[in-house]
Amino acid sequence: MSEEQRHILIVEDEIHTRKLLCLYLDAQGFTTSTAENGDEMRQKLAENTIDLVLMDLVLPGEDGLVLTRHIREKYQAGIIILTSKSDTVDRIVGLEIGADDYVTKPFDERELLARIRSVLSRLNRSGGETSAGGSDPHSALPGRNIVRFENWLFDLGARRLMTAEGTITELTSSEYNLLAEFVANPGIVLSRDQLSNTIHNRDWEPLDRSIDVLVTRLRRKLEGDTRHPTIIKTVRGSGYVFSAEITR
C-alpha cells in the first residue's frame, strides 16, 4: 500500500499543532483526520479505516493513555504517542499498554515522518493488516513459516501466536517483530541496542526503557511466571536471550 492510501488520525487538542501536522503529512502524501478528544477519536475510528494514530497524551477529558488502551483493545492500527521530554513515566506506561513508538515534543518533523514510516513498515513486515479494522485471525495464508516452542505455535506468515490447543494470542506489530527477532536468533544474547535498532529504528540510550517495557509485555503473553521467565531471559549488563527450544 502506498503512502497516498495511508490514513493517519491525529488526536491532539492544540489547534496549531493539529494544523501543522495535517499540512506536513498531507504534503507527504498521507490522508489525515483529526480529533480533539476521545469522543471524536472513537467516531473517526468507527467511520474510517485508520492505519496509524498519533496520540497526544495530554487531552481534555480522557487522557491519551486511556485512549491508547482503548485503541489497542479494539483495533490493529499503529500508535505513536506524542509526549514531552519530562513525561518519562507516561511514555513508559504508553508503551506498556500497547503503543508502538513515541516522539518527544518539540519534535522534528523529519523524525516524526521517519517514526511513522518505520511503524507502518513494521506492520507490513508482520504480515498483518495496518487498518483499524484489523485482519481475520482465522484466515488461511499460503507459505506459512510456523515456529514451535514450549506450548506455543508462532505463525510468522499469518502474524499469529497460538497455543498448541489453538487459542490465539494477539500481538501488536512491535511485539510481533520482537518475537520474530528472538526466534531468528535462539540462544544468542541480543543487546538492547540491537533490539532497539530492529524494533524502533533508533539507537538505544541508557535511560530509554522502551525495549525493557516491550520485553515485559511479550513475557506477560508467553510466560507463566514473569518473575522467573524461562523463554526470554535477561542477561545482566548485556540484554536478552531467547532460551526456549525451537522446532519448525
Backbone as CSV, one residue per row, in Angstrom:
resi,resn,N_x,N_y,N_z,CA_x,CA_y,CA_z,C_x,C_y,C_z
1,MET,0.847,-1.196,0.000,0.000,0.000,0.000,0.881,1.244,0.000
2,SER,0.594,2.187,-0.873,1.396,3.396,-0.964,1.016,4.366,0.135
3,GLU,1.882,5.366,0.357,1.603,6.342,1.390,0.340,7.128,1.096
4,GLU,0.020,7.301,-0.187,-1.180,8.050,-0.532,-2.436,7.377,0.018
5,GLN,-2.367,6.068,0.269,-3.516,5.333,0.761,-3.510,5.194,2.279
6,ARG,-2.459,5.647,2.929,-2.363,5.544,4.375,-3.166,6.649,5.050
7,HIS,-3.944,6.255,6.034,-4.799,7.215,6.729,-4.300,7.353,8.160
8,ILE,-3.913,8.555,8.536,-3.393,8.839,9.865,-4.396,9.692,10.629
9,LEU,-4.721,9.251,11.838,-5.605,10.010,12.716,-4.759,10.743,13.754
10,ILE,-4.897,12.069,13.803,-4.149,12.907,14.739,-5.064,13.255,15.905
11,VAL,-4.745,12.741,17.086,-5.538,13.018,18.286,-4.766,14.045,19.110
12,GLU,-5.181,15.292,19.000,-4.425,16.422,19.564,-5.396,17.566,19.808
13,ASP,-5.381,18.142,21.019,-6.340,19.198,21.330,-5.821,20.590,20.990
14,GLU,-4.531,20.722,20.737,-3.951,22.039,20.436,-4.087,22.299,18.943
15,ILE,-4.879,23.309,18.579,-5.256,23.519,17.182,-4.050,23.823,16.293
16,HIS,-3.093,24.595,16.797,-1.923,24.933,15.989,-1.136,23.685,15.633
17,THR,-0.938,22.786,16.605,-0.206,21.546,16.345,-0.961,20.668,15.362
18,ARG,-2.277,20.588,15.529,-3.084,19.784,14.600,-2.929,20.270,13.175
19,LYS,-3.019,21.583,12.979,-2.927,22.131,11.630,-1.548,21.887,11.020
20,LEU,-0.497,22.072,11.823,0.860,21.848,11.321,1.063,20.382,10.916
21,LEU,0.574,19.472,11.750,0.722,18.053,11.429,-0.058,17.692,10.175
22,CYS,-1.269,18.203,10.058,-2.068,17.921,8.861,-1.389,18.446,7.603
23,LEU,-0.932,19.687,7.640,-0.273,20.274,6.473,0.961,19.478,6.071
24,TYR,1.753,19.124,7.065,3.003,18.406,6.771,2.731,16.998,6.237
25,LEU,1.844,16.251,6.901,1.585,14.878,6.484,0.803,14.814,5.176
26,ASP,-0.101,15.753,4.971,-0.795,15.824,3.676,0.210,16.052,2.553
27,ALA,1.204,16.915,2.802,2.223,17.202,1.794,3.087,15.979,1.504
28,GLN,3.169,15.052,2.474,3.946,13.827,2.283,3.134,12.719,1.610
29,GLY,1.883,13.010,1.310,1.066,12.047,0.585,0.125,11.217,1.435
30,PHE,0.035,11.500,2.731,-0.872,10.754,3.587,-2.262,11.390,3.590
31,THR,-3.253,10.605,3.929,-4.580,11.118,4.235,-4.647,11.327,5.747
32,THR,-5.169,12.472,6.185,-5.214,12.750,7.609,-6.622,13.091,8.069
33,SER,-6.900,12.708,9.310,-8.102,13.133,10.021,-7.663,13.589,11.397
34,THR,-8.505,14.370,12.059,-8.125,14.875,13.375,-9.241,14.648,14.392
35,ALA,-8.836,14.615,15.660,-9.785,14.519,16.764,-9.219,15.312,17.925
36,GLU,-10.092,16.046,18.602,-9.663,16.855,19.742,-9.797,16.115,21.061
37,ASN,-10.592,15.051,21.094,-10.854,14.348,22.346,-11.252,12.906,22.051
38,GLY,-11.559,12.169,23.122,-11.866,10.765,22.974,-13.126,10.488,22.172
39,ASP,-14.163,11.292,22.376,-15.407,11.070,21.633,-15.188,11.230,20.138
40,GLU,-14.478,12.287,19.744,-14.205,12.495,18.324,-13.312,11.378,17.787
41,MET,-12.353,10.923,18.588,-11.471,9.844,18.147,-12.267,8.574,17.851
42,ARG,-13.160,8.206,18.749,-13.962,6.997,18.548,-14.828,7.109,17.301
43,GLN,-15.366,8.297,17.080,-16.193,8.499,15.889,-15.367,8.334,14.620
44,LYS,-14.172,8.919,14.594,-13.316,8.819,13.409,-12.873,7.371,13.178
45,LEU,-12.571,6.652,14.248,-12.176,5.252,14.104,-13.332,4.404,13.575
46,ALA,-14.554,4.733,13.990,-15.718,3.972,13.535,-16.060,4.264,12.082
47,GLU,-15.777,5.494,11.630,-16.189,5.909,10.292,-15.115,5.710,9.226
48,ASN,-13.855,5.503,9.639,-12.755,5.446,8.685,-11.866,4.226,8.925
49,THR,-11.127,3.858,7.899,-10.095,2.844,8.033,-8.801,3.563,8.384
50,ILE,-8.382,3.455,9.634,-7.220,4.184,10.130,-6.019,3.247,10.206
51,ASP,-4.907,3.676,9.623,-3.693,2.868,9.638,-2.805,3.173,10.829
52,LEU,-2.802,4.443,11.262,-1.913,4.835,12.348,-2.518,6.014,13.092
53,VAL,-2.334,6.026,14.418,-2.836,7.111,15.258,-1.662,7.836,15.905
54,LEU,-1.638,9.161,15.770,-0.705,9.994,16.527,-1.453,10.469,17.760
55,MET,-0.996,10.044,18.927,-1.756,10.255,20.153,-1.035,11.199,21.114
56,ASP,-1.613,12.386,21.300,-1.105,13.282,22.335,-1.543,12.728,23.686
57,LEU,-0.670,12.802,24.682,-1.006,12.237,25.985,-1.864,13.171,26.832
58,VAL,-1.693,14.481,26.658,-2.417,15.453,27.482,-3.622,15.959,26.700
59,LEU,-4.809,15.469,27.082,-6.045,15.807,26.379,-7.135,16.150,27.392
60,PRO,-8.125,16.923,26.984,-9.253,17.190,27.880,-10.099,15.937,28.044
61,GLY,-10.636,15.743,29.236,-11.435,14.541,29.474,-10.532,13.327,29.601
62,GLU,-10.808,12.294,28.812,-9.973,11.095,28.820,-8.583,11.436,28.293
63,ASP,-7.547,10.997,29.009,-6.203,11.315,28.546,-5.733,10.309,27.505
64,GLY,-4.562,10.590,26.928,-4.052,9.764,25.853,-3.763,8.332,26.250
65,LEU,-3.459,8.088,27.513,-3.193,6.721,27.965,-4.468,5.886,27.931
66,VAL,-5.556,6.466,28.400,-6.845,5.766,28.364,-7.233,5.459,26.921
67,LEU,-7.044,6.435,26.042,-7.425,6.243,24.639,-6.510,5.262,23.931
68,THR,-5.230,5.262,24.291,-4.292,4.281,23.717,-4.730,2.869,24.076
69,ARG,-5.096,2.659,25.324,-5.568,1.340,25.745,-6.823,0.936,24.965
70,HIS,-7.728,1.888,24.780,-8.969,1.604,24.032,-8.642,1.164,22.602
71,ILE,-7.747,1.891,21.939,-7.387,1.542,20.561,-6.761,0.158,20.507
72,ARG,-5.821,-0.107,21.428,-5.113,-1.379,21.370,-6.032,-2.557,21.637
73,GLU,-7.069,-2.353,22.464,-8.001,-3.439,22.759,-8.922,-3.744,21.590
74,LYS,-9.169,-2.748,20.721,-10.197,-2.923,19.694,-9.688,-2.889,18.261
75,TYR,-8.487,-2.312,18.032,-8.025,-2.099,16.664,-6.578,-2.561,16.482
76,GLN,-6.211,-2.726,15.219,-4.856,-3.123,14.872,-4.024,-1.956,14.338
77,ALA,-4.527,-0.755,14.427,-3.795,0.410,13.924,-2.508,0.621,14.713
78,GLY,-1.495,1.158,14.045,-0.282,1.545,14.747,-0.549,2.761,15.624
79,ILE,0.238,2.893,16.706,0.065,4.021,17.625,1.427,4.625,17.949
80,ILE,1.555,5.935,17.716,2.739,6.679,18.144,2.277,7.733,19.131
81,ILE,2.828,7.716,20.338,2.430,8.712,21.319,3.333,9.937,21.215
82,LEU,2.731,11.095,21.413,3.434,12.370,21.410,3.545,12.837,22.851
83,THR,4.760,13.010,23.336,4.966,13.294,24.748,6.080,14.302,24.939
84,SER,6.005,15.074,26.003,7.099,15.992,26.313,8.254,15.217,26.918
85,LYS,9.443,15.790,26.909,10.621,15.108,27.420,10.502,14.791,28.900
86,SER,9.683,15.544,29.622,9.544,15.323,31.062,8.545,14.228,31.406
87,ASP,7.795,13.743,30.413,6.751,12.750,30.664,7.280,11.316,30.559
88,THR,8.408,11.037,31.209,9.028,9.719,31.081,8.112,8.610,31.560
89,VAL,7.482,8.793,32.708,6.616,7.756,33.268,5.432,7.479,32.340
90,ASP,4.766,8.547,31.871,3.636,8.361,30.961,4.073,7.686,29.663
91,ARG,5.254,8.035,29.185,5.772,7.409,27.967,5.925,5.906,28.168
92,ILE,6.483,5.521,29.303,6.671,4.104,29.600,5.330,3.396,29.722
93,VAL,4.389,4.029,30.423,3.059,3.437,30.561,2.404,3.287,29.191
94,GLY,2.556,4.300,28.330,2.001,4.213,26.981,2.536,3.029,26.212
95,LEU,3.835,2.779,26.329,4.432,1.625,25.665,3.954,0.324,26.294
96,GLU,3.779,0.332,27.609,3.325,-0.872,28.304,1.935,-1.298,27.852
97,ILE,1.079,-0.333,27.548,-0.303,-0.681,27.197,-0.508,-0.813,25.694
98,GLY,0.580,-0.729,24.917,0.452,-1.106,23.520,0.868,-0.117,22.460
99,ALA,1.364,1.070,22.832,1.848,1.997,21.801,3.053,1.385,21.097
100,ASP,3.216,1.700,19.823,4.309,1.137,19.032,5.588,1.956,19.137
101,ASP,5.462,3.250,19.380,6.647,4.103,19.429,6.249,5.424,20.074
102,TYR,7.213,6.302,20.260,6.938,7.615,20.829,7.817,8.657,20.167
103,VAL,7.361,9.897,20.211,8.145,11.052,19.737,7.989,12.132,20.791
104,THR,9.095,12.743,21.186,9.030,13.769,22.231,8.839,15.154,21.620
105,LYS,8.037,15.968,22.301,7.814,17.358,21.903,8.868,18.255,22.550
106,PRO,9.301,19.311,21.862,9.001,19.618,20.459,9.749,18.650,19.549
107,PHE,9.095,18.194,18.497,9.693,17.180,17.636,10.073,17.772,16.288
108,ASP,11.072,17.158,15.697,11.465,17.498,14.332,10.529,16.760,13.380
109,GLU,9.985,17.458,12.418,9.010,16.844,11.513,9.599,15.657,10.764
110,ARG,10.883,15.761,10.413,11.510,14.658,9.685,11.649,13.420,10.561
111,GLU,11.919,13.631,11.854,11.984,12.475,12.758,10.614,11.831,12.905
112,LEU,9.587,12.661,13.043,8.241,12.121,13.154,7.883,11.316,11.909
113,LEU,8.209,11.855,10.739,7.927,11.141,9.491,8.658,9.805,9.464
114,ALA,9.905,9.793,9.922,10.670,8.543,9.964,10.023,7.540,10.901
115,ARG,9.516,8.017,12.052,8.850,7.127,13.010,7.564,6.553,12.404
116,ILE,6.811,7.397,11.727,5.572,6.948,11.087,5.872,5.871,10.047
117,ARG,6.826,6.143,9.182,7.168,5.165,8.141,7.705,3.876,8.743
118,SER,8.454,3.992,9.838,9.003,2.803,10.486,7.899,1.922,11.057
119,VAL,6.932,2.524,11.747,5.830,1.747,12.312,5.002,1.106,11.210
120,LEU,4.693,1.859,10.167,3.917,1.301,9.064,4.680,0.178,8.366
121,SER,5.995,0.339,8.236,6.807,-0.703,7.624,6.811,-1.966,8.472
122,ARG,6.896,-1.806,9.792,6.880,-2.979,10.670,5.540,-3.688,10.591
123,LEU,4.465,-2.922,10.484,3.154,-3.531,10.339,3.078,-4.342,9.056
124,ASN,3.675,-3.821,7.984,3.699,-4.542,6.716,4.507,-5.828,6.819
125,ARG,5.704,-5.721,7.435,6.572,-6.890,7.542,5.952,-7.968,8.410
126,SER,5.117,-7.544,9.367,4.494,-8.526,10.249,3.448,-9.358,9.527
127,GLY,3.035,-8.885,8.320,2.083,-9.662,7.539,0.643,-9.404,7.890
128,GLY,0.395,-8.456,8.806,-0.975,-8.152,9.202,-1.486,-6.930,8.504
129,GLU,-2.792,-6.714,8.606,-3.394,-5.504,8.073,-3.031,-4.337,8.967
130,THR,-2.808,-3.161,8.395,-2.493,-1.998,9.197,-3.724,-1.181,9.525
131,SER,-4.856,-1.511,8.981,-6.026,-0.683,9.209,-6.606,-0.927,10.590
132,ALA,-7.426,0.036,11.026,-8.025,-0.074,12.352,-8.899,-1.305,12.465
133,GLY,-9.456,-1.729,11.363,-10.330,-2.888,11.425,-9.594,-4.182,11.649
134,GLY,-8.310,-4.235,11.372,-7.524,-5.435,11.609,-7.782,-6.487,10.561
135,SER,-7.237,-7.695,10.792,-7.392,-8.792,9.860,-8.040,-9.972,10.567
136,ASP,-8.596,-10.856,9.817,-9.233,-12.035,10.367,-8.179,-13.005,10.861
137,PRO,-8.103,-13.288,12.173,-7.069,-14.148,12.683,-7.217,-15.591,12.251
138,HIS,-8.369,-15.959,11.672,-8.582,-17.327,11.251,-8.347,-17.512,9.746
139,SER,-7.925,-16.463,9.062,-7.733,-16.578,7.617,-6.536,-17.460,7.310
140,ALA,-6.633,-18.217,6.226,-5.547,-19.098,5.815,-4.639,-18.364,4.839
141,LEU,-3.348,-18.356,5.150,-2.385,-17.688,4.287,-1.376,-18.697,3.765
142,PRO,-0.990,-18.588,2.483,-0.029,-19.525,1.922,1.382,-19.223,2.415
143,GLY,2.260,-20.220,2.277,3.674,-20.007,2.552,3.975,-19.745,4.010
144,ARG,3.256,-20.393,4.918,3.449,-20.121,6.328,4.804,-20.635,6.821
145,ASN,5.330,-19.941,7.780,6.559,-20.335,8.456,6.208,-20.444,9.931
146,ILE,5.973,-21.663,10.393,5.500,-21.876,11.755,6.638,-22.353,12.640
147,VAL,6.833,-21.647,13.748,7.859,-21.979,14.727,7.165,-22.498,15.976
148,ARG,7.681,-23.586,16.536,7.106,-24.160,17.749,8.106,-24.053,18.894
149,PHE,7.619,-23.620,20.060,8.438,-23.597,21.258,7.520,-23.665,22.469
150,GLU,7.988,-24.366,23.512,7.161,-24.594,24.693,5.773,-25.067,24.238
151,ASN,4.715,-24.411,24.702,3.362,-24.790,24.287,2.823,-23.850,23.218
152,TRP,3.738,-23.173,22.513,3.330,-22.135,21.573,3.621,-22.522,20.124
153,LEU,2.754,-22.050,19.227,2.978,-22.084,17.786,2.981,-20.641,17.305
154,PHE,4.066,-20.253,16.663,4.218,-18.875,16.183,4.213,-18.911,14.663
155,ASP,3.114,-18.447,14.079,2.939,-18.433,12.631,3.385,-17.083,12.110
156,LEU,4.612,-17.017,11.569,5.157,-15.748,11.101,4.419,-15.234,9.880
157,GLY,3.934,-16.139,9.041,3.231,-15.714,7.838,1.900,-15.057,8.120
158,ALA,1.211,-15.560,9.143,-0.116,-15.041,9.484,-0.078,-14.059,10.643
159,ARG,1.148,-13.768,11.147,1.294,-12.871,12.304,0.416,-13.363,13.451
160,ARG,0.586,-14.632,13.789,-0.320,-15.259,14.743,0.458,-16.063,15.770
161,LEU,0.129,-15.848,17.026,0.685,-16.636,18.116,-0.455,-17.406,18.749
162,MET,-0.283,-18.722,18.873,-1.363,-19.518,19.445,-0.792,-20.659,20.269
163,THR,-1.602,-21.165,21.167,-1.207,-22.337,21.933,-1.354,-23.572,21.054
164,ALA,-0.803,-24.680,21.535,-0.922,-25.929,20.788,-2.381,-26.343,20.652
165,GLU,-3.225,-25.850,21.579,-4.658,-26.168,21.522,-5.420,-25.255,20.569
166,GLY,-4.741,-24.226,20.045,-5.355,-23.345,19.058,-5.870,-22.025,19.588
167,THR,-5.634,-21.731,20.865,-6.058,-20.447,21.412,-5.129,-19.347,20.925
168,ILE,-5.694,-18.308,20.307,-4.899,-17.246,19.681,-4.621,-16.131,20.675
169,THR,-3.372,-15.685,20.709,-2.966,-14.523,21.495,-2.575,-13.413,20.534
170,GLU,-3.264,-12.282,20.600,-2.995,-11.178,19.691,-1.657,-10.522,20.017
171,LEU,-0.926,-10.133,18.983,0.341,-9.424,19.123,0.262,-8.079,18.422
172,THR,0.805,-7.051,19.051,0.973,-5.780,18.348,2.117,-5.934,17.352
173,SER,2.283,-4.965,16.465,3.355,-5.047,15.479,4.723,-5.094,16.159
174,SER,4.905,-4.309,17.217,6.189,-4.304,17.913,6.443,-5.633,18.608
175,GLU,5.399,-6.197,19.236,5.550,-7.489,19.892,5.864,-8.575,18.869
176,TYR,5.185,-8.528,17.735,5.458,-9.499,16.676,6.915,-9.418,16.228
177,ASN,7.384,-8.211,15.938,8.742,-8.062,15.436,9.786,-8.436,16.480
178,LEU,9.510,-8.162,17.753,10.426,-8.568,18.812,10.500,-10.091,18.891
179,LEU,9.350,-10.758,18.888,9.353,-12.215,18.950,10.007,-12.819,17.713
180,ALA,9.754,-12.224,16.546,10.387,-12.715,15.316,11.902,-12.595,15.395
181,GLU,12.395,-11.510,15.984,13.837,-11.329,16.141,14.420,-12.371,17.098
182,PHE,13.692,-12.663,18.161,14.166,-13.664,19.123,14.206,-15.061,18.502
183,VAL,13.132,-15.467,17.815,13.109,-16.830,17.279,14.086,-16.993,16.121
184,ALA,14.476,-15.876,15.502,15.500,-15.936,14.448,16.900,-16.075,15.031
185,ASN,17.032,-15.783,16.338,18.352,-15.828,16.984,18.275,-16.560,18.320
186,PRO,17.802,-17.810,18.335,17.669,-18.525,19.608,19.039,-18.780,20.245
187,GLY,19.104,-18.609,21.557,20.340,-18.876,22.270,21.402,-17.805,22.132
188,ILE,21.099,-16.744,21.397,22.060,-15.663,21.174,21.642,-14.447,22.003
189,VAL,22.578,-13.899,22.749,22.276,-12.718,23.539,22.131,-11.517,22.617
190,LEU,20.972,-10.871,22.666,20.712,-9.688,21.855,20.731,-8.468,22.764
191,SER,21.573,-7.511,22.425,21.689,-6.315,23.253,20.477,-5.413,23.064
192,ARG,20.265,-4.517,23.999,19.185,-3.543,23.866,19.404,-2.669,22.637
193,ASP,20.636,-2.368,22.328,20.936,-1.554,21.146,20.514,-2.282,19.873
194,GLN,20.829,-3.578,19.785,20.415,-4.363,18.615,18.896,-4.394,18.491
195,LEU,18.235,-4.657,19.606,16.775,-4.752,19.582,16.124,-3.418,19.284
196,SER,16.683,-2.334,19.814,16.125,-1.009,19.558,16.255,-0.642,18.092
197,ASN,17.375,-0.994,17.490,17.560,-0.728,16.061,16.573,-1.524,15.226
198,THR,16.338,-2.767,15.629,15.430,-3.631,14.877,13.975,-3.213,15.043
199,ILE,13.575,-2.924,16.287,12.174,-2.664,16.589,11.790,-1.212,16.367
200,HIS,12.625,-0.280,16.848,12.272,1.138,16.804,13.092,1.939,15.799
201,ASN,14.068,1.298,15.164,14.925,2.000,14.204,15.600,3.208,14.849
202,ARG,16.023,3.060,16.089,16.763,4.095,16.796,17.791,3.444,17.699
203,ASP,18.884,4.146,17.968,19.886,3.644,18.890,19.342,3.669,20.308
204,TRP,19.713,2.653,21.080,19.277,2.595,22.467,20.097,3.563,23.307
205,GLU,19.444,4.226,24.247,20.115,5.119,25.180,19.933,4.584,26.589
206,PRO,20.905,4.819,27.478,20.858,4.239,28.830,19.568,4.486,29.589
207,LEU,18.920,5.634,29.395,17.692,5.947,30.116,16.430,5.532,29.349
208,ASP,16.599,4.936,28.187,15.468,4.518,27.364,15.017,3.120,27.799
209,ARG,13.804,3.035,28.332,13.294,1.750,28.829,12.315,1.095,27.858
210,SER,12.224,1.606,26.636,11.196,1.101,25.723,11.390,-0.377,25.395
211,ILE,12.628,-0.839,25.238,12.861,-2.248,24.938,12.512,-3.116,26.140
212,ASP,12.899,-2.663,27.339,12.557,-3.424,28.542,11.045,-3.533,28.705
213,VAL,10.342,-2.441,28.413,8.884,-2.446,28.509,8.289,-3.421,27.499
214,LEU,8.814,-3.428,26.292,8.307,-4.313,25.253,8.569,-5.775,25.605
215,VAL,9.739,-6.060,26.137,10.047,-7.429,26.572,9.074,-7.859,27.667
216,THR,8.801,-6.951,28.608,7.847,-7.258,29.680,6.466,-7.562,29.116
217,ARG,6.018,-6.756,28.132,4.726,-7.005,27.500,4.677,-8.382,26.867
218,LEU,5.758,-8.755,26.160,5.789,-10.045,25.483,5.855,-11.185,26.491
219,ARG,6.618,-11.001,27.549,6.687,-12.035,28.590,5.318,-12.306,29.198
220,ARG,4.543,-11.257,29.419,3.216,-11.444,30.007,2.353,-12.356,29.150
221,LYS,2.590,-12.341,27.851,1.797,-13.165,26.952,2.358,-14.579,26.811
222,LEU,3.677,-14.735,27.025,4.330,-16.026,26.789,4.565,-16.846,28.043
223,GLU,4.885,-16.170,29.138,5.405,-16.852,30.317,4.320,-17.094,31.363
224,GLY,4.416,-18.212,32.052,3.511,-18.472,33.145,3.857,-17.646,34.369
225,ASP,5.144,-17.439,34.615,5.611,-16.662,35.762,6.618,-15.636,35.255
226,THR,6.177,-14.392,35.100,7.061,-13.369,34.524,8.182,-12.978,35.480
227,ARG,8.034,-13.319,36.752,9.117,-13.011,37.698,10.288,-13.972,37.535
228,HIS,10.009,-15.147,36.989,11.060,-16.143,36.753,10.926,-16.659,35.313
229,PRO,11.217,-15.818,34.343,10.999,-16.198,32.942,11.921,-17.334,32.493
230,THR,11.377,-18.197,31.667,12.164,-19.307,31.118,12.323,-19.216,29.602
231,ILE,11.486,-18.399,28.949,11.558,-18.289,27.486,12.462,-17.130,27.078
232,ILE,12.194,-15.950,27.596,13.044,-14.781,27.330,13.747,-14.431,28.629
233,LYS,15.033,-14.679,28.685,15.794,-14.447,29.904,16.629,-13.174,29.803
234,THR,16.790,-12.517,30.927,17.628,-11.323,30.998,19.076,-11.727,31.237
235,VAL,19.980,-11.155,30.476,21.410,-11.342,30.687,21.935,-10.010,31.205
236,ARG,22.205,-9.943,32.485,22.554,-8.675,33.124,23.742,-8.010,32.444
237,GLY,23.549,-6.720,32.160,24.615,-5.944,31.532,24.769,-6.175,30.045
238,SER,23.977,-7.101,29.498,24.134,-7.427,28.072,22.855,-7.275,27.270
239,GLY,21.743,-7.835,27.774,20.499,-7.756,27.017,19.591,-8.917,27.338
240,TYR,19.084,-9.585,26.305,18.129,-10.667,26.477,18.487,-11.829,25.571
241,VAL,18.049,-13.031,25.970,18.299,-14.221,25.160,17.036,-15.070,25.139
242,PHE,16.711,-15.600,23.965,15.568,-16.492,23.807,16.057,-17.899,24.107
243,SER,15.560,-18.477,25.220,16.120,-19.730,25.738,15.303,-20.964,25.393
244,ALA,14.100,-20.784,24.893,13.262,-21.961,24.602,13.793,-22.731,23.390
245,GLU,13.591,-24.028,23.413,13.988,-24.862,22.267,12.981,-24.677,21.153
246,ILE,13.494,-24.480,19.942,12.642,-24.187,18.789,12.620,-25.369,17.842
247,THR,11.430,-25.701,17.342,11.286,-26.677,16.256,10.460,-26.029,15.158
248,ARG,10.644,-26.488,13.954,9.905,-25.946,12.817,9.160,-27.051,12.079
